[in-house]
């Protein structure tokens, strides 16, 4: 009876552990250079689904497919530039963490800087402008304002 229970527990442990073991990708390379190129590429390429993770750290199915394709291309002897060019042709510059400076990405590079410069200029120009309200000597009231104030004070004394 104990053997049966132990066997069932062992089988249950193996069944539960099997999916976790299957999630680990194991890649074998012909030499250390291929492995180094693979590791660099998987850290430099962004997962299109996760958007903020590289394909090395992402658990998304698409990231696994990209890792597998990268592995396949490295094993075929493609160099780093060829693999990056393939990925950019397929997924666009978004797949790169550092997209190149081009006319189409110029707004992304210069947009934040231009907003800051425009904001500083607006603050500077507004601080240099004189107020629209005319300046009076001290806080003196006009004759009309003084008359109105006197009337209000008299009304308040009567109450």
ZIVENFEN-V935833 format. One record per backbone hydrogen bond with DSSP energy under -0.5 kcal/mol. NH is the residue of the N-H (numbers start at 0). CO is the residue of the C=O. If there is no record, write none. Layout:
NH/CO ; NH/CO
This chain:
4/0 ; 5/1 ; 6/2 ; 7/3 ; 8/4 ; 9/5 ; 10/6 ; 11/7 ; 12/8 ; 13/9 ; 14/10 ; 15/11 ; 16/12 ; 17/13 ; 18/14 ; 20/16 ; 21/17 ; 22/18 ; 23/20 ; 24/22 ; 26/24 ; 34/30 ; 35/31 ; 36/32 ; 37/33 ; 38/34 ; 39/35 ; 40/36 ; 41/37 ; 42/38 ; 43/39 ; 44/40 ; 45/94 ; 46/52 ; 47/45 ; 50/46 ; 51/49 ; 54/44 ; 55/41 ; 56/53 ; 57/53 ; 63/59 ; 64/60 ; 65/61 ; 66/62 ; 67/63 ; 68/64 ; 69/65 ; 70/66 ; 71/67 ; 72/68 ; 73/69 ; 74/70 ; 75/71 ; 76/73 ; 77/72 ; 82/78 ; 83/79 ; 84/80 ; 85/81 ; 86/82 ; 87/83 ; 88/84 ; 89/85 ; 90/86 ; 91/87 ; 94/91 ; 95/92 ; 96/43 ; 98/96 ; 101/99 ; 105/101 ; 105/102 ; 108/104 ; 109/105 ; 110/106 ; 113/109 ; 114/110 ; 115/111 ; 116/112 ; 117/113 ; 118/114 ; 119/115 ; 120/116 ; 121/117 ; 122/118 ; 123/119 ; 124/120 ; 125/121 ; 126/122 ; 127/123 ; 128/124 ; 137/135 ; 139/136 ; 145/141 ; 146/142 ; 147/143 ; 148/144 ; 149/145 ; 150/146 ; 151/147 ; 152/148 ; 153/149 ; 154/150 ; 155/151 ; 156/152 ; 157/153 ; 158/154
